[in-house]
Amino acid sequence: MKESFGKLLTIKSLVTLSATAVFAALSLTGRLGAQEFLTVYTVIVSFYFGTQFEKSGGNKA
């Protein structure tokens, strides 16, 4: 569990989590529409998981 928490504190993870929090707050306050939030959030999460997948070796077909 300690190792998992340590991995969560990487720069990439912190940027992803903080960007998610910022865009969620903007969406909840009405400064950002639902469609815009979904678009930005999808890009952020796709980038994060895409780099994690590539880092782990990806699909070596």
Backbone torsions as a table, in degrees:
resi	resn	phi	psi	omega
1	MET	NA	-39.3	179.7
2	LYS	-61.9	-37.8	179.0
3	GLU	-66.0	-40.7	178.3
4	SER	-63.6	-40.5	179.0
5	PHE	-66.8	-37.2	177.8
6	GLY	-63.8	-39.2	177.9
7	LYS	-67.8	-29.9	179.7
8	LEU	-67.7	-23.8	-176.7
9	LEU	-92.1	17.7	175.3
10	THR	-72.2	158.6	-178.2
11	ILE	-58.3	-44.5	-178.3
12	LYS	-61.6	-41.2	179.2
13	SER	-67.2	-42.3	179.6
14	LEU	-64.1	-40.0	177.9
15	VAL	-64.4	-43.6	179.5
16	THR	-62.3	-46.5	-179.2
17	LEU	-66.7	-40.4	180.0
18	SER	-69.4	-39.3	177.2
19	ALA	-63.8	-39.7	177.0
20	THR	-61.2	-44.1	-179.7
21	ALA	-64.3	-42.4	-179.7
22	VAL	-63.7	-48.8	-178.5
23	PHE	-69.1	-30.7	175.2
24	ALA	-67.1	-42.4	178.7
25	ALA	-63.8	-42.5	177.8
26	LEU	-62.6	-38.8	179.5
27	SER	-68.0	-42.4	-178.5
28	LEU	-68.4	-30.5	179.2
29	THR	-85.1	-4.3	176.9
30	GLY	87.6	5.9	179.7
31	ARG	-83.7	-10.1	-179.4
32	LEU	-139.0	129.8	-179.1
33	GLY	-73.8	164.1	-178.0
34	ALA	-62.4	-39.8	-178.9
35	GLN	-66.0	-42.1	178.4
36	GLU	-65.0	-41.6	178.1
37	PHE	-60.6	-46.3	-178.9
38	LEU	-61.8	-41.7	179.3
39	THR	-63.3	-50.3	-178.0
40	VAL	-65.6	-44.7	-178.8
41	TYR	-63.0	-40.2	178.2
42	THR	-62.4	-42.0	178.4
43	VAL	-63.8	-45.0	-179.2
44	ILE	-62.6	-49.9	-177.9
45	VAL	-67.1	-39.2	177.5
46	SER	-62.1	-41.9	177.9
47	PHE	-63.7	-45.6	-178.3
48	TYR	-60.9	-51.9	-178.0
49	PHE	-72.0	-29.7	176.6
50	GLY	-65.1	-41.7	178.5
51	THR	-72.5	-32.7	175.7
52	GLN	-65.2	-41.4	-179.7
53	PHE	-64.7	-44.2	179.8
54	GLU	-66.4	-39.5	179.9
55	LYS	-63.9	-35.3	-178.8
56	SER	-80.9	2.2	178.1
57	GLY	114.5	-21.8	177.8
58	GLY	59.4	-159.8	179.9
59	ASN	-94.7	108.5	-176.3
60	LYS	-94.3	47.7	-179.4
61	ALA	-78.0	NA	NA
